[in-house]
Amino acid sequence: MPVHFAASAVVYAKDVSAVSAFYSRVAGLSVAHTEQGYVVLQSPNFQLVVVAIPSHIAGSIHIAKPPQPREDTAIK
């Protein structure tokens, strides 16, 4: 039987495990499926897929520690 969600989203990440752990803790999402390169998180009404940024692109991305707010992102 197919599962239907009220909403879903895809997030690209340099570090899939760190981003998945963050959303799992903050949004209370559980891990539904894991493969190399992506993790599917979900709750009864929402599904989030965290996908690895390809390595040739990820290598050019610098993430400050601690992270700094960025203005040049697609999501605000």
N, CA, C and O atoms as a GROMACS GRO file, in nm:
protein
  304
    1MET      N    1   0.084  -0.117   0.000
    1MET     CA    2   0.000   0.000   0.000
    1MET      C    3   0.089   0.124   0.000
    1MET      O    4   0.178   0.135   0.084
    2PRO      N    5   0.068   0.218  -0.092
    2PRO     CA    6   0.150   0.339  -0.097
    2PRO      C    7   0.125   0.429   0.024
    2PRO      O    8   0.015   0.436   0.078
    3VAL      N    9   0.231   0.496   0.064
    3VAL     CA   10   0.221   0.590   0.175
    3VAL      C   11   0.211   0.730   0.116
    3VAL      O   12   0.287   0.765   0.026
    4HIS      N   13   0.117   0.810   0.164
    4HIS     CA   14   0.099   0.946   0.115
    4HIS      C   15   0.135   1.044   0.225
    4HIS      O   16   0.095   1.028   0.340
    5PHE      N   17   0.211   1.146   0.188
    5PHE     CA   18   0.253   1.248   0.283
    5PHE      C   19   0.186   1.379   0.248
    5PHE      O   20   0.158   1.405   0.131
    6ALA      N   21   0.159   1.461   0.348
    6ALA     CA   22   0.102   1.594   0.325
    6ALA      C   23   0.203   1.683   0.254
    6ALA      O   24   0.165   1.771   0.177
    7ALA      N   25   0.331   1.660   0.281
    7ALA     CA   26   0.438   1.741   0.219
    7ALA      C   27   0.566   1.660   0.216
    7ALA      O   28   0.586   1.568   0.295
    8SER      N   29   0.653   1.697   0.123
    8SER     CA   30   0.784   1.636   0.117
    8SER      C   31   0.884   1.736   0.062
    8SER      O   32   0.846   1.836   0.000
    9ALA      N   33   1.011   1.710   0.086
    9ALA     CA   34   1.116   1.801   0.040
    9ALA      C   35   1.245   1.723   0.021
    9ALA      O   36   1.264   1.615   0.076
   10VAL      N   37   1.333   1.782  -0.060
   10VAL     CA   38   1.466   1.727  -0.082
   10VAL      C   39   1.566   1.835  -0.042
   10VAL      O   40   1.552   1.951  -0.081
   11VAL      N   41   1.667   1.796   0.034
   11VAL     CA   42   1.774   1.886   0.075
   11VAL      C   43   1.905   1.824   0.029
   11VAL      O   44   1.931   1.707   0.055
   12TYR      N   45   1.988   1.902  -0.039
   12TYR     CA   46   2.121   1.856  -0.078
   12TYR      C   47   2.220   1.894   0.031
   12TYR      O   48   2.214   2.006   0.084
   13ALA      N   49   2.309   1.804   0.065
   13ALA     CA   50   2.400   1.827   0.178
   13ALA      C   51   2.541   1.778   0.146
   13ALA      O   52   2.560   1.679   0.074
   14LYS      N   53   2.637   1.850   0.199
   14LYS     CA   54   2.777   1.808   0.189
   14LYS      C   55   2.803   1.689   0.280
   14LYS      O   56   2.878   1.597   0.245
   15ASP      N   57   2.742   1.690   0.398
   15ASP     CA   58   2.756   1.583   0.496
   15ASP      C   59   2.617   1.527   0.526
   15ASP      O   60   2.547   1.577   0.613
   16VAL      N   61   2.579   1.423   0.454
   16VAL     CA   62   2.444   1.366   0.466
   16VAL      C   63   2.414   1.319   0.608
   16VAL      O   64   2.305   1.343   0.658
   17SER      N   65   2.508   1.253   0.672
   17SER     CA   66   2.481   1.201   0.806
   17SER      C   67   2.459   1.314   0.908
   17SER      O   68   2.371   1.303   0.993
   18ALA      N   69   2.538   1.420   0.900
   18ALA     CA   70   2.522   1.532   0.993
   18ALA      C   71   2.389   1.604   0.970
   18ALA      O   72   2.319   1.637   1.066
   19VAL      N   73   2.355   1.629   0.846
   19VAL     CA   74   2.229   1.699   0.815
   19VAL      C   75   2.109   1.611   0.852
   19VAL      O   76   2.010   1.661   0.906
   20SER      N   77   2.118   1.483   0.824
   20SER     CA   78   2.010   1.391   0.861
   20SER      C   79   1.991   1.386   1.012
   20SER      O   80   1.878   1.389   1.062
   21ALA      N   81   2.100   1.378   1.085
   21ALA     CA   82   2.091   1.375   1.232
   21ALA      C   83   2.030   1.504   1.284
   21ALA      O   84   1.951   1.501   1.378
   22PHE      N   85   2.067   1.617   1.226
   22PHE     CA   86   2.011   1.747   1.267
   22PHE      C   87   1.860   1.748   1.250
   22PHE      O   88   1.787   1.780   1.344
   23TYR      N   89   1.812   1.715   1.129
   23TYR     CA   90   1.667   1.719   1.104
   23TYR      C   91   1.592   1.612   1.184
   23TYR      O   92   1.477   1.633   1.221
   24SER      N   93   1.655   1.502   1.209
   24SER     CA   94   1.592   1.399   1.290
   24SER      C   95   1.568   1.451   1.432
   24SER      O   96   1.461   1.432   1.488
   25ARG      N   97   1.670   1.516   1.489
   25ARG     CA   98   1.658   1.571   1.625
   25ARG      C   99   1.563   1.690   1.630
   25ARG      O  100   1.473   1.695   1.714
   26VAL      N  101   1.583   1.785   1.540
   26VAL     CA  102   1.507   1.911   1.546
   26VAL      C  103   1.361   1.893   1.508
   26VAL      O  104   1.272   1.950   1.572
   27ALA      N  105   1.334   1.814   1.404
   27ALA     CA  106   1.198   1.800   1.354
   27ALA      C  107   1.131   1.670   1.398
   27ALA      O  108   1.015   1.645   1.365
   28GLY      N  109   1.203   1.587   1.474
   28GLY     CA  110   1.145   1.462   1.521
   28GLY      C  111   1.117   1.362   1.410
   28GLY      O  112   1.023   1.282   1.419
   29LEU      N  113   1.197   1.366   1.304
   29LEU     CA  114   1.179   1.274   1.192
   29LEU      C  115   1.257   1.146   1.218
   29LEU      O  116   1.367   1.149   1.273
   30SER      N  117   1.200   1.033   1.178
   30SER     CA  118   1.272   0.907   1.192
   30SER      C  119   1.332   0.865   1.059
   30SER      O  120   1.282   0.900   0.952
   31VAL      N  121   1.439   0.789   1.069
   31VAL     CA  122   1.506   0.739   0.949
   31VAL      C  123   1.421   0.625   0.894
   31VAL      O  124   1.398   0.524   0.961
   32ALA      N  125   1.375   0.642   0.769
   32ALA     CA  126   1.293   0.540   0.704
   32ALA      C  127   1.377   0.453   0.611
   32ALA      O  128   1.347   0.335   0.591
   33HIS      N  129   1.483   0.511   0.554
   33HIS     CA  130   1.565   0.438   0.459
   33HIS      C  131   1.700   0.507   0.445
   33HIS      O  132   1.708   0.630   0.446
   34THR      N  133   1.804   0.429   0.432
   34THR     CA  134   1.939   0.482   0.413
   34THR      C  135   2.008   0.404   0.302
   34THR      O  136   2.003   0.281   0.299
   35GLU      N  137   2.070   0.476   0.213
   35GLU     CA  138   2.154   0.419   0.108
   35GLU      C  139   2.277   0.507   0.100
   35GLU      O  140   2.278   0.617   0.155
   36GLN      N  141   2.380   0.459   0.032
   36GLN     CA  142   2.497   0.545   0.014
   36GLN      C  143   2.454   0.663  -0.072
   36GLN      O  144   2.405   0.645  -0.183
   37GLY      N  145   2.472   0.782  -0.018
   37GLY     CA  146   2.439   0.902  -0.094
   37GLY      C  147   2.307   0.967  -0.059
   37GLY      O  148   2.280   1.078  -0.105
   38TYR      N  149   2.223   0.901   0.020
   38TYR     CA  150   2.100   0.966   0.062
   38TYR      C  151   2.037   0.898   0.183
   38TYR      O  152   2.063   0.782   0.212
   39VAL      N  153   1.954   0.976   0.253
   39VAL     CA  154   1.880   0.926   0.369
   39VAL      C  155   1.737   0.979   0.356
   39VAL      O  156   1.716   1.095   0.323
   40VAL      N  157   1.640   0.893   0.382
   40VAL     CA  158   1.500   0.932   0.382
   40VAL      C  159   1.455   0.941   0.528
   40VAL      O  160   1.463   0.844   0.603
   41LEU      N  161   1.407   1.059   0.566
   41LEU     CA  162   1.353   1.083   0.700
   41LEU      C  163   1.203   1.106   0.685
   41LEU      O  164   1.158   1.159   0.584
   42GLN      N  165   1.126   1.066   0.787
   42GLN     CA  166   0.983   1.092   0.776
   42GLN      C  167   0.914   1.094   0.910
   42GLN      O  168   0.963   1.044   1.011
   43SER      N  169   0.797   1.154   0.906
   43SER     CA  170   0.700   1.153   1.015
   43SER      C  171   0.569   1.108   0.950
   43SER      O  172   0.567   1.082   0.829
   44PRO      N  173   0.461   1.099   1.024
   44PRO     CA  174   0.337   1.054   0.960
   44PRO      C  175   0.290   1.143   0.843
   44PRO      O  176   0.224   1.093   0.752
   45ASN      N  177   0.324   1.272   0.844
   45ASN     CA  178   0.274   1.362   0.741
   45ASN      C  179   0.381   1.427   0.654
   45ASN      O  180   0.348   1.502   0.562
   46PHE      N  181   0.507   1.399   0.680
   46PHE     CA  182   0.614   1.469   0.608
   46PHE      C  183   0.729   1.374   0.578
   46PHE      O  184   0.763   1.288   0.659
   47GLN      N  185   0.787   1.390   0.460
   47GLN     CA  186   0.904   1.312   0.422
   47GLN      C  187   1.013   1.407   0.375
   47GLN      O  188   0.988   1.498   0.296
   48LEU      N  189   1.134   1.386   0.424
   48LEU     CA  190   1.250   1.465   0.385
   48LEU      C  191   1.359   1.371   0.334
   48LEU      O  192   1.396   1.276   0.402
   49VAL      N  193   1.408   1.399   0.213
   49VAL     CA  194   1.517   1.319   0.156
   49VAL      C  195   1.642   1.406   0.157
   49VAL      O  196   1.643   1.514   0.096
   50VAL      N  197   1.745   1.361   0.223
   50VAL     CA  198   1.873   1.431   0.228
   50VAL      C  199   1.967   1.361   0.130
   50VAL      O  200   1.998   1.243   0.146
   51VAL      N  201   2.010   1.434   0.028
   51VAL     CA  202   2.089   1.378  -0.082
   51VAL      C  203   2.229   1.438  -0.078
   51VAL      O  204   2.245   1.558  -0.055
   52ALA      N  205   2.330   1.356  -0.102
   52ALA     CA  206   2.469   1.403  -0.103
   52ALA      C  207   2.494   1.491  -0.226
   52ALA      O  208   2.454   1.457  -0.338
   53ILE      N  209   2.559   1.602  -0.204
   53ILE     CA  210   2.606   1.686  -0.314
   53ILE      C  211   2.719   1.610  -0.383
   53ILE      O  212   2.806   1.556  -0.315
   54PRO      N  213   2.720   1.606  -0.516
   54PRO     CA  214   2.829   1.536  -0.585
   54PRO      C  215   2.966   1.588  -0.538
   54PRO      O  216   2.983   1.708  -0.516
   55SER      N  217   3.061   1.498  -0.524
   55SER     CA  218   3.191   1.532  -0.466
   55SER      C  219   3.264   1.643  -0.542
   55SER      O  220   3.334   1.723  -0.481
   56HIS      N  221   3.249   1.649  -0.674
   56HIS     CA  222   3.318   1.754  -0.749
   56HIS      C  223   3.260   1.893  -0.719
   56HIS      O  224   3.328   1.994  -0.738
   57ILE      N  225   3.138   1.898  -0.672
   57ILE     CA  226   3.077   2.026  -0.631
   57ILE      C  227   3.102   2.049  -0.482
   57ILE      O  228   3.135   2.160  -0.440
   58ALA      N  229   3.085   1.944  -0.402
   58ALA     CA  230   3.102   1.956  -0.257
   58ALA      C  231   3.242   2.004  -0.219
   58ALA      O  232   3.259   2.074  -0.119
   59GLY      N  233   3.342   1.967  -0.300
   59GLY     CA  234   3.479   2.009  -0.271
   59GLY      C  235   3.499   2.158  -0.276
   59GLY      O  236   3.592   2.210  -0.215
   60SER      N  237   3.412   2.229  -0.348
   60SER     CA  238   3.426   2.374  -0.360
   60SER      C  239   3.344   2.450  -0.254
   60SER      O  240   3.347   2.573  -0.250
   61ILE      N  241   3.272   2.376  -0.169
   61ILE     CA  242   3.188   2.439  -0.067
   61ILE      C  243   3.260   2.438   0.066
   61ILE      O  244   3.303   2.333   0.114
   62HIS      N  245   3.273   2.556   0.126
   62HIS     CA  246   3.337   2.567   0.257
   62HIS      C  247   3.229   2.596   0.361
   62HIS      O  248   3.151   2.691   0.346
   63ILE      N  249   3.224   2.516   0.465
   63ILE     CA  250   3.130   2.537   0.574
   63ILE      C  251   3.210   2.576   0.697
   63ILE      O  252   3.289   2.497   0.748
   64ALA      N  253   3.189   2.699   0.742
   64ALA     CA  254   3.263   2.751   0.857
   64ALA      C  255   3.221   2.677   0.984
   64ALA      O  256   3.109   2.629   0.995
   65LYS      N  257   3.312   2.669   1.079
   65LYS     CA  258   3.282   2.611   1.210
   65LYS      C  259   3.310   2.715   1.316
   65LYS      O  260   3.426   2.753   1.333
   66PRO      N  261   3.211   2.763   1.387
   66PRO     CA  262   3.070   2.728   1.373
   66PRO      C  263   3.013   2.784   1.243
   66PRO      O  264   3.067   2.879   1.187
   67PRO      N  265   2.903   2.723   1.194
   67PRO     CA  266   2.844   2.770   1.068
   67PRO      C  267   2.805   2.917   1.075
   67PRO      O  268   2.762   2.966   1.179
   68GLN      N  269   2.822   2.985   0.965
   68GLN     CA  270   2.787   3.126   0.955
   68GLN      C  271   2.664   3.142   0.866
   68GLN      O  272   2.649   3.070   0.768
   69PRO      N  273   2.575   3.235   0.900
   69PRO     CA  274   2.460   3.260   0.813
   69PRO      C  275   2.507   3.303   0.673
   69PRO      O  276   2.604   3.377   0.660
   70ARG      N  277   2.437   3.256   0.571
   70ARG     CA  278   2.470   3.291   0.434
   70ARG      C  279   2.350   3.356   0.368
   70ARG      O  280   2.237   3.314   0.390
   71GLU      N  281   2.374   3.457   0.288
   71GLU     CA  282   2.267   3.526   0.217
   71GLU      C  283   2.244   3.470   0.079
   71GLU      O  284   2.137   3.490   0.022
   72ASP      N  285   2.342   3.399   0.022
   72ASP     CA  286   2.333   3.355  -0.116
   72ASP      C  287   2.284   3.210  -0.126
   72ASP      O  288   2.347   3.128  -0.193
   73THR      N  289   2.172   3.180  -0.059
   73THR     CA  290   2.115   3.046  -0.062
   73THR      C  291   1.976   3.049  -0.125
   73THR      O  292   1.910   3.152  -0.128
   74ALA      N  293   1.934   2.935  -0.174
   74ALA     CA  294   1.802   2.927  -0.237
   74ALA      C  295   1.690   2.932  -0.135
   74ALA      O  296   1.580   2.976  -0.166
   75ILE      N  297   1.716   2.888  -0.014
   75ILE     CA  298   1.613   2.886   0.091
   75ILE      C  299   1.648   2.991   0.195
   75ILE      O  300   1.761   2.999   0.242
   76LYS      N  301   1.551   3.070   0.229
   76LYS     CA  302   1.570   3.175   0.330
   76LYS      C  303   1.485   3.146   0.452
   76LYS      O  304   1.488   3.222   0.548
   0.00000   0.00000   0.00000
